[in-house]
């Protein structure tokens, strides 16, 4: 009997063991393939005056940029004509290459965006808000290729005043920066402003004001003043915004120049030039190249026998990078010149150029800058080309620069705005004044000029 119980217990334990083995869970490994990156070649068949949507072959079918994904690598090549593509959507892809560097029939391609018009509502379905490109990897522009947003900002329209962008970058009659005009004959009217003020026309009816950001410019240039609906002001420059997470190799050109003012000899009508637009580039990795250029010049005022239009103000350029191997980067690689004028009309003022090494927190200023707040960096260097610096008292009555390292000031700094009461500087290591011409509001700081103060 004892042996039977033992055998029964053994059998029970055996059964329990079998059940336990059955209940052990199995793990199934399921392989989900990753999305494959596509290599897309987009051909540009248009002209500068009539750019077209990219195609899948020279003269081929239109491509839909909206279908491109963050895994795609896109190359733009010249398909036909002048090789201009118009981008009607914002692009967010893995990498972008413009041109092939071979100087062959497929090289020399250019990207642009649709003109903003005078009522460019961003909800309209098409991207009239600029050339807007983001990459998770690298961006390359070969020599002879580029991005052109010339005269793609607020266009000349109406019968007298020009158009400027509002805070939503929608071109609006009377928005800050417009060139004042006249709805009568026999007039030479003002250029538009942006990074610099527009110049007065021979009829001296005011000027286009400056506006926008030095460090993160995203607004269109404004249009110059009109003389009736016959002589229209030059269109403002457009917007180029590049956000590159990899490296940016730039050997081509990026432009957002303003257009020239129109002229009608009958009735002596001379319109103002449009202001330069905005170029805003951020690079997480290295900025590389040797021949790449940036331009946001103002348009020229019209030249009539009896009347002359004022020049448009220069635009704004901001270049930010994690590191740089660009060969010989200097003032010659940037132009933000005000538009020219003839006779008694006045040329537009210089725009602004802000360059920052984000890793070192080192800022360099070329050509011009608007001191409209308190700036704090490791180093701040103003190049001798910066003859267009000024204090914007309307935004900050006491702008300042504070650095933990070296501060170098040069060029021309105008702080005569009536609201400016001071301009302070503080440097951790050294202050260098290199042929600086500095003008302060004489009534500031209790009635005496307040000069640069190093703490």
Secondary structure, 3 states (H helix, E strand, C coil): CHHHHHHHHHHHHHHHHHHHHHHCCCCCCCCCCCCCCCEEEEEECECCCCCECCECCCCCCECCHHHCCCCCEEEEEECCCCCEEEECCCEEECEEEECCCCCCCCCCCEEEECCCECCCCCCCCCCCCCEEEEECCCEEECCCCEEECCCCCECCCCCCCCEEECCCCCEEECCCCCCCCECCCCEECCCCCCCCCCCCCCCCCCCCCCCCCCCCCCCCCCCCCCECCCECCCCCCCEEEEEECCCEEECCEEECCCCCCCEECCCCEECCCCCCCEEEEEEEEEEECCCCEEECCCCCCCECCCCECCCCCCCEEEEEEEEECCCCCCHHHEECCCCCCCCCCCCCCCCEEEEEECCCCEEEEECEEEECCEEEECEEEECCCCCEEEECCCCCCCCEEEECCEEEEEEEEEECCCCCCCCEEEECCEEEEEEEEEEECCCHHHHCCCCCCCC
